[in-house]
Amino acid sequence: AGVGKTRLIEEALAPWQRRSPARVYAGAARGASGPMAPVAAMLRGRFGLVDGMSEETCRMWLRSEVSALLGDSKVEDWLYFLGQVLELPFADSPLTRAVADDALQGRLLRRAVLRQLIEADASAGPVVMWLDDAHAASSEVLELLAHLLEEVKKPLLIVFSGRPELVTTSEALRRALEGRHARVELGALSQAEAQVVIEALLEPCDEAPPALVEAAAALARGNPQLLERMVRLYHDAGVLEVTAQGWRAHPERLATVKLPLTVDEVEQARLEALAPAARRLLERATVLGSVFWLGGLLALVRLDEPPPASWHPGDDQLQELRQQLEELVDRDYLLRLPDSAFSGDVEYVFKSSKLRERLSAGLSVELGRRLHQAAADWLAQKPQLRAHEEHVALLARQLEQAGSREVAARRFIEAGDVARARYANGHAADYYQRGLDLLGDTEAALRLEALHNLGDVLLLLGRIDEAHTQFEQMRALAWRLDLPAKGGAAHNRLGRLFRDTGRLDEAVRYLEAGHLLFERAGDERGVASSVDDMGKVHWLRGDYVSALRDFRRGLTMRKSLGDPRSIALSLNNLGLALHDSGHYPDARDAFEQSLALRRQSGDLLGVVTSLNNIGTLAQDEQQHSQALAYFEQAMTVARQVGDKNRVALVLTNIGETYHRLGRAPEAVAVLEQAEALCDELGDKLGLAEVLRELGEAYLLRGEVARARTCIGRAVELFAVVRSKAHLGAALRTLGEITAAGGWGERHAPKARDYFLQAIKLFEELGNGLEEARSCEALARLLATTSPAAAEPMQRRAAALRQRLQRAEA
């Protein structure tokens, strides 16, 4: 049962497992057969689904257990999503059919079902969840457990055991653990403790010979894993013999055994103890990796064997191979896993990665190449292969090691597509890059598609410079091959990148070029996209007349094309311009139509944007609690999708809402997170907006010097990106800080000038709401020094607000 951290936690949790009504969910990530395999193991253990049960029995048992636990009328929906984790199919329903083609929406629903399941279980008593070897877990598992940590409000303890790098492997987990976890480092055993452990391991002997105990304890130097391996070595060397009554020790043979001094030497000794046939079998198994399958190994064993005259499915070869592997399991070289990634097969994992590496090194280059090709041929026939990007990538690696570089490249790019569809953006980027590296200068059409997709996922990850490189390579290749549609797409992507990082002049240059290329190619969809993208630049600059013109034109074009996602994007952009020009009812209608379309089409990135925009509308209507609810919904989805740009945007709006609610400490804490993220992303426009809001929040806290520094930087950045609307808001904040003495009493009269500049900008832009806010701010300043001069400003602000209210009515 182990002697290290795993055994320690098993012993610690044993009382919990005996204590009713406490529940323990346990799973291990090492050797997991799929991204959610550890969670599947947890569920199987909790609900008593054991090996040997038929699928129908498992379904009946799970339905009974879940119904008893949840008592929910929609239990079939719950079972469908639990069945996806368990790879146990259940009948679908209208809800499950609606998300069948949307991997991320399905993942979010699975997460919600698992959270409610845990909460229901924890209502009857404490729940413990244990993930062993957590450093090897998939990002999906770690994000799920982080979600449970943050959202479950019932008694829940989650135990992670793994290597020290665990906390750095998942940003979601690191964030969830902040301030709520205890870390326990396991040190080396003392000499006395090591002797106690080795005596326990030698318990099957009538009496543990002191020579064996002392030799093992001395050589292990406090390493419990090495103690366990020493016992295996004693067996391999004949120092320990298995009998019907237990183990018989032969301490006299110890003198003839060359005792190892390191873990490497232990593994070498165990390697030498293998019979030639067993060693050859394990060498072939290493071709499939640290995890392998009985069926795959059979294909490798048969590689050089002649087929029989007639093939009978009941022949003995498969059974003989299974028996050989079970003997190696008994000798602790392998571990048989309870579940297999490939239905109907048996999955094994090497107990020692060092031993696997030594075995793999024993294969010749030529034999290794042929075996990798055979492994690829076997994997390619598995119907479940494309369910997980890891398995497609495994096939790609087998092909690469077999020397089939171009075919391997296609498979890596396919793995990237599968990962991208699940919003596993980090994995997708790695797979696309590997595929492109293998393609080199070949397969231009595939390279163009991969460069486009790699650039997109890099943008979502916030790796702006790398994304720029991919789009530039795409642009260059499209130009060389004279492909205007692909060139238009590359220019549009570059234009959006510059636009979203506040480099608006460069954005215009690329977007206009993309528009012309799309027109030359006769690509109506591309032209509509270009028109909409230019409208967004006009909106950022505060030119609402031009923005509305382009957004309406783009919407008309997209409606004629009939693409719901594109129509939703145009509606959203139209809503932005309507909002900022004071047409609130029309803006709300556009945002809500956009949100509905995005939810119907499963466009979760779009859902984040629409929720955020409805939140800003509620904010401007002084419905701050409602706005905060929309922003928090948007943040939940943005973090699940992993889009850092949208996370930064929503953080900024949450910080602004806290400021408007007078909750300055919370506003500063959130806005400082947004500042760090915008800085990392190189988003000048976003950074400037965060700095402006931070200036406001610091002013609310009375930290005038810090407020002054923030607004000074914001004004500089807004001037650089030439955004009049943002510059006007920054000038108003600058006026407020100056009036508060941010630059000393001598500079206070300049506050009036800053307010007047802001008012003039907003009047030119036709932004009545921001103009009213600026008039009110100036009126507050004048009321302290010249009440008569304040009255015209108050009347002007009141008239503007009345006009907005009439428009809204």
Secondary structure, DSSP 8 states (H G I E B T S, - for coil): --SSHHHHHHHHHHHHHHSTT-EEEEEE-TT-SSTTHHHHHHHHHHHT--TT--HHHHHHHHHHHHHHHH--TTHHHHHHHHHHHHT------HHHHHTTT-HHHHHHHHHHHHHHHHHHHHHSS-EEEEEETGGGS-HHHHHHHHHHHHH--SSEEEEE-S-GGGGGS-HHHHHHHTTS----------HHHHHHHHHHHTTTBSS--HHHHHHHHHHHTT-HHHHHHHHHHHHHTTSEEEETTEEEE-GGGGGGS---SSHHHHHHHHHHTS-HHHHHHHHHHGGG-SEEEHHHHHHHHGGGS---SS--TT-SHHHHHHHHHHHHHHTTSEEE-SS-SSTT--EEEES-HHHHHHHHHTS-HHHHHHHHHHHHHHHHT-TTGGGSHHHHHHHHHHHHHTT-HHHHHHHHHHHHHHHHHTT-HHHHHHHHHHHHHHHTT--HHHHHHHHHHHHHHHHHTT-HHHHHHHHHHHHHHHHHTT-HHHHHHHHHHHHHHHHHTT-HHHHHHHHHHHHHHHHHHT-HHHHHHHHHHHHHHHHHHT-HHHHHHHHHHHHHHHHHHT-HHHHHHHHHHHHHHHHHTT-HHHHHHHHHHHHHHHHHHT-HHHHHHHHHHHHHHHHHTT-HHHHHHHHHHHHHHHHHHT-HHHHHHHHHHHHHHHHHTT-HHHHHHHHHHHHHHHHHHT-HHHHHHHHHHHHHHHHHTT-HHHHHHHHHHHHHHHHHHT-HHHHHHHHHHHHHHHHTTTT-GGGTTHHHHHHHHHHHHHHHHT-HHHHHHHHHHHHHHHHHH-HHHHHHHHHHHHHHHHHHHHHH-
